[in-house]
Amino acid sequence: MNVAYFIVHAVFWSFGFLFLFRIRRCARNRNRAVESYPRVSVIIPARNEENSLPVLLASLQNGDCVPDEVIVVADQCEDRTREVAEGEGVTVIDSEPRPAGWIGKPWACYQGARVAKGDILLFLDADTYVEKDGLRDIVDTYLERDGILSVQPYHKTRRLYEQLSMFFNIIMMAAMGPFTVLVDRIKPIGLFGPCVVMRKAYYLQSGGHISVKGEVVEDLALGETLKKRNLPIHCCGGQGTISFRMYPNGIRELVDGWSKGFASGAKRTRIPLLVATVLWIGSGISATVGAIGAVSGVSNTAIIWWISAYLAFAVQVKWMALRVGTFKFYTALLFPVSLVFFIIVFFRSIFLVAIRRIVVWKGVAVSLKDRA
């Protein structure tokens, strides 16, 4: 057995502890009186979300901090999204015809922000839901830090195929940058799109979604725009505060969803972090290949070393996965399955974004040929 090769493998494996060193969570300010809160407007862009909306809207009332207004922007819906939202007593606006150059979500968010009356804007994806008292945790965290707050929801899984999202969640959180061992020394490359909080004044001053109107991955692009305005961006993990169930309608939706923007996000990742992530993935591949080779060989020493390496990677992945979603122990133990799936979908994303220049989401084909 090549000891030097194994040492290099161990070094690459250790990178996993560096880029997800600590994931901050939102926390409430126990000394703040509820009456002292500024007005909060929740804006929810929704396209065919009749099943998700009731869960989100009910959760917004589940705590000691209730938003002053909730605005649902019905974006060319073909189901009962509008009727469901109206039944919950929230403000509903029908999206106006999309101007040239705009994509659906930025346009819907912009229309909602335009009519919002609150001092604080909270943009939420329709498939999210707030845990009990989670809204207060989010608002308190924002008021303590100001600038822009972005929270990645905790991924709740139910069906077996949803376990395939494990590496996407881990790598997306890692690639964003703020959770590394260097903590605040590395600034986030953008925002987590499902939950974004900012003062309305900042939104209007920066132009908000106007500057990212044609971006498929509008959250990362909006983060870049806001940073240019010298607005600090703070990122948190959503465990215990806000959750979602991604892609509940089958594996095709899951593949299309992750293909839509993962390659675009990767090209925005800082080079050192991107290299560390690739090397860490390589250590998972080498542990798998080494374990298979050792078992099929005759060396007892090699079997011990490489099976240990395989199990070490599985344990590390489980440690990561626990903090980003409800991923099972067997998913981590059989990590080569979800890792191969990740690699296949990632290269599909590269093909769609960089070569074909078309992505599909919720039945709508979006051309990237005329977009920067």
N, C-alpha and C positions, 0 to 999 in steps of 0.2 A: 504494500500500500504506500502511496505517495503522501508522506506526512506534510510536505510543504503545500501541496494542493489542498489538503484538508484544512490547514491553518488559514489559507486564503479564503476558503469557503466559510469558515467560522467568522472571519472578519466581516465578510459581506452579509452574513446572517445577522450580525450584531447591529447593522445599520437600521434594522427594523425598530430597535429600541430608541434610536436617535430621532427619527422623523415623526414618531407619534409618542414623544416622551411624556407630554402632559396635555390633556384636553380640558380646557377651562369649561366650566358650566355657569349658566346664569344663576344668580343668587339674589334673594330679596334683601332689601334694606329694612331691618326690623324697627328702625327708629323713624321711618317715614310714615306719616299719617296718610290714610287713603284719600282724605279730603284734599291733600296737597298736590295731587297729581295734575299735570297739564292734560288738556283734552287729547284723547287718542282716537284716531281714525284707522280702522282696519280696512284694507283694500284687498279684495280677492278676485283675481282674474279667473274666469271659469268658462271652460268650453266642454260641454257635455259632461257635467259633473253632478248629475242628479243623485248619484249614490254616495258620493263623498261629502257633498255640502252639508247634509243634516248633521253628520258627525262633527265637522268643524264648527258649525254655527252653535251647536249645543255646547261644545267644549268652551267656547268663548264666554259663556255665562257661568262656567263651573269654577268659581273662585271669588276672592274678595276684591278683585280688580276687574271691572267690566268696562269694555270700550265705550266711548261716547257715541260712536256711530260705526256701523259695519256696512260697507259698500261692496256689493257683488256686481262685477261687470260681466254680463252675459255676452260671450264672444261667439257669434254665429252658431248658437246652440241648436242642435237637432233633437234634443230630448226635453225633459221637463225641468231643466236647470232653473229657468226663470220662475216657474210656478213654485218649485220647492223653496227657493230663496224668499219669495213673497210670503209664503206660508209661515216662514220663521220671523216675519216682521222686520226684515232688514231692508235697506235701500237697494234697489236694483236698477241698473241702467243698462240699456241695450247698446252694445258697441256700435258706433257709427261705422259706415263703410271705411275700410282700411285705405289710407292714402298710399300713393306710390312710395315704395321704399321701406314701408313699415312691415314688421312681422307681428303676428297676433298678440303674443304676451306683452311685449313692450307697449304696444298700442293700447291694450286694455288697461295696463297699469297707469299709463299716462292719463287716460280719460278719468280713471278713478281718483287719481291725485288732484286733478284739475277741479273736481267738485268737492273734495274733502274739506271739512271745516275744522278739523283738529290741528293742534300745534305739532303733534307727533304722528307720523305716518308709519303704519305697520303693514307691510306687504306680505301676504301669506298665500302660498299655493293652496288650491282647493283640496288637495289630497292630504294636507297636514291636519293635525288636531292638537289642541293645547291640553297638557296634563293639568290636573287639579292645582289651582293657584299658579299655574305656569305663566299666565299672562303677567301677573305681578312680578314674578322673577325676571321676565324679559324686560319689562318697562323699568324696573329698579336698576337692573344692570346697565341699561342704556343711559338713564339719568345720571348715574355715577360716572360714566365714561364720556358721554356726549359723542360728537362725531357721527359715525355710522356703526351700527351693530348688525352683525350677520350671524345667524344661528343655523347650523345644520341639524335638521330633525333626526331623532333616533329612529332607525329603520326597524319597524315591526314586521316580521314575516309570519305567514300562515301556511302557505302551501310549499311543497317540496322544491319546485322549480325556483322559488324566490331565494333559496339558499345560494343560488348561483351568483347573486349580487355581492357576495361577501368581499371579494378582492376589489371590486369597483368602489365600494364604500371606504375600505381601508386606504386605498391608493388616492382617492379623491381628497380625503381628509389630510393625508400626508402631503400631497402635492400643493395644497393651498399655502402651506408654509408656517402658520403661526403656532403649531403644536410641537415643534422640534425641541431638541435639548437646548437650543439657543433662545427659546421663548420669544421675547419681544424684539430681539435683535434682527429677526427676519420678519418683514412685513408681509401680510397676506397678498397674494397675487390678484385677488378679486373678492367677490362676495359669494356666499351660499344663497342661491336664488330663492329657495322655498320660504325663507323668513328674513326679511330685511327691515330694519328700523332706522328712521332718521327724522330730524325736524323738517317740517314742511318748508321752512325758510331755506334750509340747505338744498332741498330738492329743487326749489324754484331757482335758486342762485346758480346751481350747476347745470340746469337744463333738464335734469332728471333723465327720463327714458328717451328724450329727443336725440341725445347724443349716441344712443345705442339702438336706434329704431330698426335697423336692419340686421342686428346681430342674433344669430341662432343661440349662442351662449351669452345671453345678455348680462348675466350676473357677473361674469368675469370682466366683460367690457365696461360695465357700469362702475365696477370697483376701480378700474384703471382711470376712468374719467374723474371720479371723486378724489382719487389720490392726487391727480394733477391740480385739483382745487385746494390741496393741502388739508383735506378733511381726513382725520385719522380713522382707520377702519379697525374694528375689533371683532374677532371671531370667537364663537363658542360652540361647544357640542350641545346637542339638545336633550341628552339623557336626563329624564326626570322633569323636563320642562315642555318640550314639544316633540311630537312624533309624527311619523307618516308610514303608510304602507305603499311602497312604490310598485307600480306595474301589476295591479291585481288581476288584470284581464288576460293573463296567459303569457307564455314564454315569448311569443312574437312581439308583444308590446314591450317586454323587458329588453329584448334584443334591439328593437328600434329606439327605445328610450336611451339606452347607454351608447348606441351608435351615433345618436344625434349630435353629440358634442364632445365626446371624450377625447378625440384626437385634437380638436381645437383647444381644449383645456391643456392637453399635454404640451403643446407648443408654447404656451404661456408660462409653463413651470420653469423656475430658475434652474439653470444648467447643473449646478452641484447637487441640487435636490433630485433632479431628474436622473442624473447618473447614479446617485445612491439608491434610488428606487429600482432602477434597472438591475443594478448589481444585487440588490436584495432579492428581487424576483429570480435572478440567476441562481442564487443560493438555494432557493426552493426547488428549482429544476435540477440542480446538481445533486441535492439530497435525495430526490426521487430516483434519478438515474443511478446514483451511487448505491442506494439501498437495493434496487432491482438487480444491479450487477453483482453486488456482494452476495445476495441470496442465491443467485444462479451460479456463483462460483464456489470455491472450496475453502476459502480463507476464513477461519473463525474470527480472526482479528478484524478483518474488513467488515464482516457482518456486524460486529459489535459497534464499530465506529460509525458506519453509515446508517444503521438502524437508529442509533442514538441521534445522529444528525437529523434524520427524518422526523423523529419524535420531537426534537428540540424546535424544529421549524413549525410543526403542528401546534405545539404548546404556545409558541410565540404568536402565531396567527390567532389562536383562541383568545389570548390576552388582548390583542388588538380588537378582535371582532366583538368582544363583550362590551366595548366602549362605544361602538358605532351602531350596533343593532342586535336583534335577537337571533343570532346565528348559532346553530347547534354544535355540540361537541363533535358529532360525527362529520360535520362539514369541514371542521378544522383538521380532523384526523385524516380525512380523505381529500385534503387540500389540492392534490394534483387535478382533480376533476374540475373544481371551480377555477383553478389557475389556468388550465387549458382553455376553458370557456372564456375567461377574461382575455387571453391572448388572441383568440379567434375573433371575438367581437371588437377588440381594439384595432386589429388590422382591417376589419370590415369598416370601422369608423374612418380610418385613414383613407380607404378606397372611396367611400362616399363623400367625405369632406374635401379631400385633396385631388382626387382624380375625376370621379363622376360629377362632383360639385352639386349634388342633390341629396337632401335628407328628407325622411318621411316621419311625421309625427301626428298621431290622431287622425290618420287618413289624409293628411294634407302634405303634398310634396312641396318642399321649399327649395328653390333654386339658389345656389350660392355663387353663380357665375358672375353676377354683377355686384357682389358684395366684397368689401375689403377683407 
